[in-house]
Amino acid sequence: MTAQQSALPSSARLILFAGLPGVGKTTIARALAERLGAVYLRIDTLEQGILSSGLLAPGTDIGPAGYRLACRLAADNLRLGQRVIIDSVNPLAITRQAYRAVAAEAGVDCLEVEIVCSDAEEHRRRVETRPGDIPGHILPSWRQVIERTYEPWDSQPLVLDTATLGTAAGTTQILRALGMVGGMAGDCAEDSPGR
């Protein structure tokens, strides 16, 4: 660790979200970002920005471009001492390792949070009824969600099940994992799942 890295505030850290589309990770990630005043990086937003730039031919697969861009933005902000939240499906071991490397290079901790929904019917309902919130972004179908490659973890993420856990309770569990519950004004109250 360099002298500059050791001077970073202890609050600087990377919080890495993962989970299939429609499980509720964006809802929890946004709530946590607001709560912590953290930098919030959403892969869907970055990828749609790249696609909407007009630099790529229509129908071009942008591959790992959004993930690579997120790594660079995260690194810049971590070096400034900011907390950074990455919101993405993050289905591959290689991208999870890349994010861990970004945190290690910045000399900060990385908390991995996997969001799941163990109730398949509820998960499908969410996927099929959620509104899009990024102009031009096409949401995946249920079939695309269930057929998506999602590699097993080679680490032990904090797993939150939104079939039984609401947004505020999920946020509280993450704050606990960060060692922050009780140290912040207005700690989250429990709520109903699926919010």
N, C-alpha and C positions, 0 to 999 in steps of 0.2 A: 504494500500500500504506500502511495506517495504521500508527502507532507500535505499536499493540497487535498487529497482524499481524506486524510485523517482529520482535516479541519472542517469537513462537512458536518452540518448539524445532524444530530442523531435522528431527527425526524425524517431525513431523506431516506427513501426506500422505494422499491419497485413492488407494486401489487399487481399481479398477473392473473387476470380472469380467463377462464376457459369453459367451454360447454357447448353443446349443440344449439343451433338456432331455436328460439322459442322456449328455452328453459327458464328465462328470467334474468340472465346475467347482466344485460344492459340496464335493467331497472335497478338492480342492486349496485352495479358499478357506478351508475350516475348518482345514486343516493349517497354512496360512500365518498365519491369525489366532492360532492357538495358539502358533505359533513366535514371532510378533512381540508377542504380548499386545495385539493390536489389537481395536478395537471391530468386531464382525461384524454386518452387517445383511443379512439374507436376505429378498428380496422375497416369496418363497412364504410365509414365516412371517408377515410383516406383512400380506399380503393375506388369509391364512387367519384371522388375528386380527380383521381388519375384518369378514370374512364371518361369523365365529362370534359376533360381538358381538350379533347379533340386531337391529341397527339397520337392516339392509337387508332388503327382501323376498327370499324364496328365489328363486334364479335370476337375481338382479340382477348385471349386469356392473359391476364396481367401477372399470372403466376405469383411469386412471392414478393412482388413490388410493395404492396401495402405493409407487409410484415417488416421488410427491410427499412422502409420509411419510418415505421413506428419505432424500430430499434434505434435509429439515429436521433429521432426526436426525443425518445426516452433518455438516451445517453446525454444529450445536451441539457435537458432539464434536471437530471440527477446530479450532474456536475455543478449545477446552480444551487443544489441543496433542496430541491423540490421533491415532494412525494409525487410519484407518477403511477397512474392506473392505466393498464392496458386492457381493453375490452375486445376480445376476439374469440372465435371458435377455438383457435389454437389447437387443432387436432393432431399435429405432428410432433414427434419427439424432437426433431431438428429445430423447430421454431421455439419450442420450450427451452431447449438448451441455449439457443441464441439469446433469448431474453435473460436467462440466468447469467450468461457471459457478460451482457451489458451491465447488469447489477454488480457483478464481481469486479469488472473493470472500473466502475465508478466507486467501488469500496462501500457499497450499501447492501442491506439485506433484501432478499426477494421472497415475498409471500405469494405462493401459488394457491389460487382459489378455483376449484372446479365446481360449477353449478350444474346440478342435474335435476330432472323431474322424474321421479320413480313411478308416477301415475301416467301410463302411456296415453290413456284417453284424454286426460287433462292437457298433456303436452301437445297432442294432436289438435285439440280445440284451440290452444293458444297459437299454434303455427298457422292454422287455417283462418283465424279471426283477427289476428293482430294487424293494426294499420301500419303502413310504411311511414317512416318519419325522415327519410333521406330522399330528397328529390332525385328521381331517375333510378333509384335503387330498386331492383326487382327482388322481392322476398322469395325464399325457396319454398317449394311445395312440401307437403308432408313426406311424399315419396323421396324427394331429394334429401330431406333431413335424415330419414332413417337409413338411406343407402350411402350416406357420407362416410368416408374413411375417418376413423377416430381411433388413433393408436393408444395403446395402454400407456400409463404413466411409468416413468422410471424413477419417480420420486414420490413423496407422500403429500399431495396437496390437501388443503383444508377443503373438505367436500360438504357442500350445502345442498339440501334437497328441498326445492321450492314446492314440492307436492305437500309438504308439511310445515314449511317455514315461510313466513312473509318477508317483505322487504326490510322492515325495521328490525326484525329478529335476526335476519341474515346479516345485516349491517352490524348489529351488536356482536354477533359471533366473530366477525372479521376484526372488529375493534378489540375484542378480547384477545384474539390471536396476535394482534399487534401490541398487546399490553397497554391499551389505551382506555378501556372501560373504567369509568370512575374518575378519569383524569380530564374529561371533557364535559363542558356544560351541556345539559339537555341530553343525557344518554338516551339511546333509543328505547322505546317501549315495545313490548311484544305486539304483533299484529297477526292478521289472518294470512294464510298462504295464498300464493298466486297473485299478489299485488306487485 
